[in-house]
Amino acid sequence: MNIDDIASFRNLLNAYYECRRGKRNQESAGRFELNYESEILKLQWELLNQTWQLLRPFCFVITDPKIWEIHAALFPGSGGTSRALPIANTCV
């Protein structure tokens, strides 16, 4: 898969749909959804121009059914953070 395939609007849109699963009630997800087409176009431009940067993920712990430490990218558009989407089945 080359950068044109990764940065295609269809691929980024599919990644957005995958990323928002289980996050529809989050404020940042709602903000992104209001302008998702322009947000995806911004991300596409940054990827193609090699200016996109992944910011540090956040970490949290869940305890059910066992203890797991989760490192996750913030949802796109969550207050000045990176527009991180799982691209090509890989969370970036």
FENGIDA-V199151 format. One record per backbone hydrogen bond with DSSP energy under -0.5 kcal/mol. NH is the residue of the N-H (numbers start at 1). CO is the residue of the C=O. E is the energy in kcal/mol with one decimal. If there is no record, write none. Layout:
nh = <NH & NH>
co = <CO & CO>
e = <E & E>
This chain:
nh = <6 & 7 & 8 & 12 & 13 & 14 & 15 & 16 & 17 & 18 & 19 & 20 & 21 & 21 & 23 & 26 & 30 & 31 & 32 & 33 & 34 & 35 & 35 & 36 & 39 & 40 & 41 & 42 & 43 & 44 & 45 & 46 & 47 & 48 & 49 & 50 & 51 & 52 & 58 & 60 & 62 & 68 & 70 & 70 & 72 & 72 & 78 & 79 & 84 & 84 & 85 & 87 & 87 & 90 & 92 & 92>
co = <2 & 3 & 5 & 8 & 9 & 10 & 11 & 12 & 13 & 14 & 15 & 16 & 17 & 18 & 20 & 23 & 26 & 27 & 28 & 29 & 30 & 31 & 32 & 33 & 35 & 36 & 37 & 38 & 39 & 40 & 41 & 42 & 43 & 44 & 45 & 47 & 46 & 46 & 72 & 70 & 68 & 62 & 60 & 68 & 58 & 70 & 75 & 77 & 74 & 82 & 83 & 85 & 90 & 87 & 85 & 90>
e = <-2.4 & -2.8 & -0.9 & -2.6 & -2.7 & -2.4 & -2.3 & -2.2 & -2.3 & -2.1 & -2.6 & -2.2 & -0.6 & -0.7 & -2.9 & -1.9 & -2.0 & -2.4 & -2.3 & -2.4 & -1.5 & -0.7 & -1.0 & -1.0 & -2.5 & -2.5 & -2.2 & -2.3 & -2.3 & -2.8 & -2.4 & -2.5 & -2.5 & -2.7 & -2.1 & -1.1 & -2.7 & -1.2 & -2.4 & -2.3 & -2.3 & -2.5 & -3.5 & -0.6 & -2.7 & -0.5 & -1.2 & -1.8 & -0.6 & -1.4 & -0.5 & -1.0 & -1.9 & -1.1 & -0.9 & -0.5>
